[in-house]
Amino acid sequence: MAVRLDGKVAFVTGAGSGQGREIALRFAAEGARVVATDVCGDTAEQTAAEIEQGLALQVDVTQSESIEAGLQAAVDQLGGIDILINNAGVTVVGAVHNLTEDEWDRQLDTNLKSIYLVSKAAWPLLVERGGGAIVNTASTYGIWAAQNDAAYCASKAGVIMLTKCMALDGAAASIRVNCVCPGYIRTPMLEGFLEAQPDPDAARAAAISGHPLGRLGEPADIASGMVYLASDEASWVTGTVLVIDGGFIAGIWGG
């Protein structure tokens, strides 16, 4: 079977668990050499251990020094990068009037500012390779608002617009930039979000029923979209927002 990322080096943030872990494993299966990074070095190592040519790095995507050290390690050990997956993220539940300033900052720093920081540091490395692909993880909650999730929604809406700006700025250098908007994906982050609701069981049932295709998404669903956007199959795709959500935001659904 043909592999779509053969010979590419992919730098994946938030690769220690959930969606990021699946993206890293899928990219490796498609022929890429994967740099699996996570703020927790142990989980990054667990992911990399399952990849034949994997490299594990502890990277804090909110700290420029940590990012630059991680990218330099990728250059030193793998020669550079061709693909950047900005996937690291957190969710902090709360309405504006309930969120502390620290909670707001943590959400925006991890989900939005990190994409600026990592992309800025990776940009010259992609230019050196004659171009490349950046894929950011946004969310359907960057398109639709959600009650008691103000900072998360704001951060993901920012990711969508940042993606479009980066796509315009990168076009002349053949750097394509796109983002994926997942629906509810079965990950530890989603479980944490659901458990934080007043009635977790009711929230879980509502999440499932809100998707016309009748199930929550799997990390593999998102990894498939990421592979496409990072591959040469998407060579004429930039600035796009790929919604992968089981029909969640297609319209009013009475199922």
C-alpha positions as CSV (number, residue, x, y, z in Angstrom):
1,M,0.0,0.0,0.0
2,A,1.3,3.4,-0.9
3,V,2.3,5.7,2.0
4,R,1.4,9.3,1.6
5,L,4.1,10.9,3.9
6,D,7.1,8.9,2.8
7,G,10.4,10.8,3.5
8,K,8.7,13.6,5.5
9,V,9.6,14.6,9.0
10,A,6.6,15.6,11.1
11,F,6.8,17.6,14.4
12,V,3.6,16.8,16.4
13,T,2.8,18.7,19.6
14,G,0.5,17.2,22.3
15,A,1.4,13.7,21.0
16,G,1.5,12.0,24.4
17,S,-2.1,10.9,24.5
18,G,-5.5,11.0,22.9
19,Q,-5.8,12.6,19.5
20,G,-2.2,13.7,19.3
21,R,-1.0,10.2,20.0
22,E,-3.1,8.8,17.2
23,I,-1.9,11.5,14.8
24,A,1.7,10.6,15.5
25,L,1.1,6.9,15.1
26,R,-0.9,7.4,11.9
27,F,1.7,9.7,10.4
28,A,4.4,7.1,11.1
29,A,2.3,4.5,9.4
30,E,2.1,6.8,6.4
31,G,5.9,6.8,6.2
32,A,6.8,10.0,8.1
33,R,9.6,10.2,10.7
34,V,7.7,11.6,13.6
35,V,8.9,13.9,16.4
36,A,6.4,13.2,19.2
37,T,6.4,16.1,21.7
38,D,4.4,16.6,24.9
39,V,4.7,18.7,28.0
40,C,5.0,15.4,29.8
41,G,8.2,13.7,28.5
42,D,7.1,10.2,29.7
43,T,3.9,10.2,27.6
44,A,5.9,11.4,24.6
45,E,8.3,8.5,25.0
46,Q,5.4,6.1,25.2
47,T,4.1,7.3,21.9
48,A,7.5,7.3,20.2
49,A,8.2,3.8,21.5
50,E,5.5,2.6,19.1
51,I,7.0,4.3,16.1
52,E,9.9,2.7,14.3
53,Q,11.7,6.0,13.6
54,G,10.1,8.0,16.3
55,L,11.8,10.7,18.4
56,A,10.3,11.7,21.8
57,L,10.8,15.2,23.2
58,Q,9.5,17.0,26.2
59,V,8.3,20.4,24.9
60,D,6.3,23.1,26.7
61,V,4.5,24.8,23.8
62,T,4.0,27.9,25.9
63,Q,7.7,28.5,26.4
64,S,9.8,29.8,23.5
65,E,13.0,28.3,24.9
66,S,11.5,24.8,25.1
67,I,10.1,25.0,21.6
68,E,13.4,26.1,20.1
69,A,15.3,23.4,21.9
70,G,12.8,20.8,20.6
71,L,13.0,22.0,17.0
72,Q,16.8,22.1,17.2
73,A,16.8,18.5,18.4
74,A,14.6,17.6,15.3
75,V,17.2,19.3,13.1
76,D,20.1,17.7,14.8
77,Q,18.7,14.1,14.7
78,L,16.5,14.1,11.6
79,G,17.8,16.9,9.5
80,G,14.8,19.3,9.7
81,I,11.0,19.2,9.5
82,D,8.5,19.2,6.6
83,I,5.3,19.1,8.6
84,L,4.2,20.8,11.8
85,I,1.1,19.6,13.6
86,N,0.0,22.1,16.2
87,N,-2.2,19.9,18.3
88,A,-1.4,20.7,22.0
89,G,-4.4,22.0,23.9
90,V,-6.3,22.1,27.1
91,T,-9.9,22.9,28.1
92,V,-10.9,25.1,31.0
93,V,-14.6,25.1,31.7
94,G,-16.3,28.3,32.8
95,A,-18.2,31.4,31.8
96,V,-16.4,34.7,31.6
97,H,-17.7,35.9,34.9
98,N,-16.5,32.7,36.6
99,L,-13.1,32.3,35.0
100,T,-10.0,33.6,36.9
101,E,-7.5,35.6,35.0
102,D,-5.0,32.7,35.4
103,E,-7.5,30.2,33.9
104,W,-8.1,32.5,30.9
105,D,-4.4,33.0,30.3
106,R,-3.7,29.3,30.6
107,Q,-6.4,28.5,28.0
108,L,-5.3,31.1,25.5
109,D,-1.6,30.5,26.0
110,T,-1.9,26.8,25.4
111,N,-4.4,26.7,22.6
112,L,-3.7,29.8,20.7
113,K,-0.4,31.6,21.6
114,S,1.4,28.3,21.3
115,I,0.5,28.0,17.7
116,Y,2.1,31.4,17.1
117,L,5.2,30.5,19.1
118,V,5.8,27.0,17.6
119,S,5.0,28.2,14.0
120,K,7.2,31.2,14.3
121,A,10.1,29.0,15.5
122,A,9.4,26.4,12.8
123,W,8.9,28.8,9.9
124,P,12.6,29.2,8.9
125,L,13.0,25.4,9.0
126,L,10.1,24.9,6.6
127,V,11.5,27.7,4.3
128,E,14.9,25.8,4.3
129,R,13.0,22.7,3.0
130,G,11.4,24.7,0.2
131,G,8.1,24.8,1.9
132,G,5.9,22.5,3.9
133,A,2.6,22.0,5.7
134,I,1.3,23.3,9.0
135,V,-2.0,21.8,10.3
136,N,-3.6,23.3,13.4
137,T,-6.1,21.8,15.7
138,A,-9.1,24.1,16.0
139,S,-12.6,23.0,17.0
140,T,-16.3,23.1,16.1
141,Y,-16.4,25.3,19.2
142,G,-14.4,27.9,17.3
143,I,-17.4,28.1,14.9
144,W,-20.3,27.5,17.3
145,A,-20.4,29.0,20.8
146,A,-20.9,26.8,23.9
147,Q,-22.3,27.7,27.2
148,N,-19.8,27.8,30.1
149,D,-16.8,27.4,27.7
150,A,-15.9,31.0,26.9
151,A,-12.1,30.8,27.0
152,Y,-12.0,27.5,25.0
153,C,-14.3,28.8,22.3
154,A,-12.4,32.1,22.1
155,S,-9.1,30.3,21.7
156,K,-10.3,28.0,19.0
157,A,-12.0,30.8,17.1
158,G,-8.6,32.5,17.2
159,V,-6.9,29.4,15.8
160,I,-9.2,29.5,12.8
161,M,-8.4,33.1,11.9
162,L,-4.7,32.6,12.7
163,T,-4.7,29.7,10.3
164,K,-6.1,31.8,7.5
165,C,-3.6,34.6,8.1
166,M,-0.7,32.2,8.2
167,A,-1.9,30.6,4.9
168,L,-1.7,34.0,3.2
169,D,1.6,34.8,4.7
170,G,3.1,31.4,3.9
171,A,1.9,31.1,0.3
172,A,4.9,32.8,-1.3
173,A,7.2,30.4,0.5
174,S,5.1,27.3,-0.4
175,I,4.1,26.8,3.2
176,R,0.5,25.6,3.3
177,V,-1.5,26.2,6.5
178,N,-4.8,24.6,7.3
179,C,-6.8,23.6,10.4
180,V,-9.1,20.8,11.4
181,C,-12.2,21.4,13.5
182,P,-13.1,18.2,15.4
183,G,-16.5,17.5,16.9
184,Y,-16.6,15.6,20.2
185,I,-13.7,13.1,20.0
186,R,-13.3,10.4,22.6
187,T,-10.1,11.6,24.3
188,P,-9.0,12.2,27.9
189,M,-9.6,15.9,27.3
190,L,-13.3,15.3,26.4
191,E,-13.7,13.0,29.4
192,G,-12.4,15.8,31.6
193,F,-14.8,18.3,30.0
194,L,-17.8,16.0,30.5
195,E,-16.9,15.2,34.1
196,A,-16.8,18.9,34.8
197,Q,-20.4,19.4,33.8
198,P,-23.2,19.4,36.5
199,D,-24.5,16.1,35.3
200,P,-21.7,14.2,33.4
201,D,-24.0,11.4,32.3
202,A,-26.5,13.7,30.8
203,A,-23.8,15.7,29.2
204,R,-22.3,12.6,27.6
205,A,-25.7,11.5,26.3
206,A,-26.4,14.9,24.9
207,A,-23.0,14.9,23.2
208,I,-23.7,11.7,21.4
209,S,-27.2,12.6,20.4
210,G,-25.9,15.9,19.0
211,H,-24.0,14.1,16.2
212,P,-26.3,13.0,13.4
213,L,-24.0,10.1,12.6
214,G,-24.9,8.7,16.0
215,R,-21.5,8.4,17.7
216,L,-18.7,10.4,19.2
217,G,-15.7,10.8,17.0
218,E,-12.5,8.7,17.4
219,P,-9.0,10.1,17.3
220,A,-8.5,8.1,14.0
221,D,-11.1,10.2,12.4
222,I,-9.1,13.3,13.0
223,A,-5.8,11.7,12.1
224,S,-7.2,10.8,8.7
225,G,-8.0,14.4,8.0
226,M,-4.6,15.5,9.2
227,V,-2.8,13.1,6.9
228,Y,-4.7,14.4,3.9
229,L,-3.9,18.1,4.7
230,A,-0.2,17.3,5.3
231,S,0.2,15.2,2.2
232,D,0.9,16.2,-1.4
233,E,-2.7,15.2,-2.2
234,A,-3.6,18.6,-0.7
235,S,-0.9,20.5,-2.6
236,W,-3.5,23.1,-3.7
237,V,-5.2,23.4,-0.3
238,T,-4.3,26.2,2.1
239,G,-6.3,28.4,4.4
240,T,-9.0,25.9,4.7
241,V,-11.1,24.8,7.7
242,L,-11.8,21.1,7.6
243,V,-14.7,20.2,9.9
244,I,-14.7,16.6,11.0
245,D,-17.7,16.4,13.4
246,G,-20.2,13.7,12.4
247,G,-22.6,16.4,11.3
248,F,-22.5,18.2,14.7
249,I,-22.7,21.8,13.2
250,A,-24.4,21.0,9.9
251,G,-27.7,22.4,11.2
252,I,-30.5,21.9,13.7
253,W,-30.8,18.2,14.5
254,G,-33.7,16.6,16.3
255,G,-32.3,13.0,16.5
